[in-house]
């Protein structure tokens, strides 16, 4: 929960039938992320697209930009 408050979440992926759905769901819930399941890799395409979209947005948080004017430049 503390990590999630700071913008760090945990999502999980289960592929096929040989995974512990209960464990993956609990991990995702605890990490305030999402649990994704699919029988084939193709089943997970939308899930991965969604997760990458979230990551892309997250990369732009808390950004600071500093600009120093060069000699002779009036700011």
matplotlib code that plots the C-alpha trace (Angstrom):
import matplotlib.pyplot as plt

x = [0.0, 2.9, 4.4, 1.1, 0.7, 4.0, 2.9, 4.4, 1.9, 2.1, 0.2, 0.4, 0.0, -1.1, -0.7, -2.2, -3.6, -0.7, -0.6, -2.0, -4.8, -5.6, -1.9, -1.6, -4.9, -3.8, -0.5, -2.1, -4.7, -2.0, 0.0, -3.1, -2.5, -4.4, -4.4, -4.4, -5.1, -5.1, -4.9, -2.7, -0.3, -2.8, -5.4, -3.1, -2.4, -5.0, -3.8, -0.2, -1.3, -3.2, -0.3, 2.1, -0.2, -0.3, 3.5, 3.9, 1.7, 3.5, 6.9, 5.8, 5.0, 6.9, 9.1, 11.2, 12.7, 15.4, 16.6, 19.6, 19.9, 23.2, 25.4, 23.7, 20.2, 17.7, 15.1]
y = [0.0, 2.4, 1.8, 2.4, 5.7, 6.7, 5.6, 2.0, -0.7, -4.4, -6.2, -9.9, -12.2, -15.8, -17.7, -21.0, -23.2, -24.0, -20.9, -20.0, -17.7, -17.0, -16.0, -13.8, -12.0, -11.4, -10.1, -7.7, -6.6, -6.0, -4.0, -2.1, -3.3, -5.6, -9.4, -10.5, -14.1, -15.7, -19.1, -18.0, -15.0, -13.5, -13.4, -11.0, -8.5, -6.0, -6.5, -5.7, -2.7, -1.4, -1.9, -0.2, 2.7, 3.0, 2.8, 5.4, 7.9, 7.1, 8.0, 11.6, 12.1, 14.4, 15.8, 18.9, 20.9, 23.5, 25.9, 28.1, 31.0, 31.3, 34.4, 37.4, 35.8, 37.8, 35.7]
z = [0.0, 0.8, -2.6, -4.4, -2.6, -4.2, -7.6, -7.7, -8.4, -9.0, -11.8, -12.5, -15.5, -15.6, -18.9, -19.7, -16.9, -14.7, -12.4, -9.0, -9.8, -6.2, -5.5, -8.5, -7.7, -4.1, -5.2, -7.7, -5.1, -2.5, -5.0, -6.1, -9.7, -12.0, -12.4, -16.1, -17.3, -20.7, -22.3, -25.1, -25.5, -27.9, -25.1, -23.2, -26.0, -24.7, -21.1, -22.0, -24.1, -21.2, -18.8, -21.1, -21.5, -17.7, -17.6, -20.3, -18.3, -15.1, -16.6, -16.8, -13.1, -10.9, -13.6, -12.9, -15.7, -15.1, -17.7, -17.3, -19.7, -21.5, -21.4, -23.0, -22.8, -20.9, -19.2]

ax = plt.figure().add_subplot(projection="3d")
ax.plot(x, y, z, "-o")
ax.set_aspect("equal")
plt.show()
